[in-house]
């Protein structure tokens, strides 16, 4: 198996199209055509993690956080980032980062937190805009059903809990080919009228290339008329943060202690406990102060996140309880999830969970 095949499995789970613009995801170091000897999964890629990969004969590190985030102008070993990249290159170890692509995936970071806390009725807290597109094309009516079927196979027409969704309008198409044309229907140089069906289907943007290849392969015309537009509709299956519900309301302090235990947090920093009981919970792994307003608007009793600054606690404004459990703590189970996922996809070599503790934050 080549590295690119492992990547294809990862991008089935979390397509890179949905990573945040500021992020640096994908294959950061290495040759995607290299043969894989083993995969080491980690939250962060540090020198110690590269040493662990060498020891365990893993030449691919799948990391949640990207080791290369800001641009590197030199690689001299001066910083921990440069030393890590140098060691990986010297030992032919590839590094792949998934980060906010997995943050925005339906079965990603925030779903993991929800499942850890036993939340039900889960939905995306901040749906991502600009991820739904629409393809419109025109095809001879006799070919419409066959083309629709192929487009559905390629990933078009999925809306929420429904698939095979399309809109179809019958009409009349006209065209005349010049001397260089080779029309499938009609004759060159003659005006032709053809009963056609306009087919419109929506799709998630990460399948656009596959969808257009399918369109060109299965459309009967020499020249295919089509339009692709980006919709402003929110995508209920892609976005950051998640909202869920406890099976029954809990005492607030009891719930926060439950979160502390389940998320293995050394402590929880929180705003004023304005409610005796809580039931609707928002979660956002990693830095989540930007989600306070969305959590309040969604009617959440608590936002569980990390990296809150002093003034972020004022932003709760007695409308919500914000709880900071720590950055590492909010994302720590991601690597276990990825090992389980890849192990089900790959059986011919080891997918190894890194045992290196990469949490840089210590508590007295």
Secondary structure as UniProt FT lines:
FT   HELIX           3..13
FT   HELIX           16..18
FT   TURN            21..22
FT   STRAND          26..29
FT   TURN            32..33
FT   STRAND          39..42
FT   HELIX           47..55
FT   TURN            56..57
FT   STRAND          60..63
FT   HELIX           80..90
FT   TURN            91..92
FT   STRAND          94..97
FT   HELIX           99..103
FT   TURN            106..107
FT   HELIX           109..116
FT   TURN            117..118
FT   STRAND          120..128
FT   STRAND          132..140
FT   HELIX           141..153
FT   TURN            154..155
FT   TURN            160..161
FT   STRAND          167..175
FT   TURN            179..180
FT   TURN            188..189
FT   STRAND          192..204
FT   HELIX           205..207
FT   HELIX           208..218
FT   STRAND          226..230
FT   STRAND          235..251
FT   HELIX           252..262
FT   TURN            263..264
FT   STRAND          269..270
FT   STRAND          277..287
FT   HELIX           289..291
FT   HELIX           292..297
FT   TURN            298..299
FT   STRAND          302..306
FT   HELIX           310..314
FT   TURN            315..319
FT   STRAND          321..324
FT   HELIX           327..331
FT   TURN            332..333
FT   HELIX           334..345
FT   STRAND          351..353
//
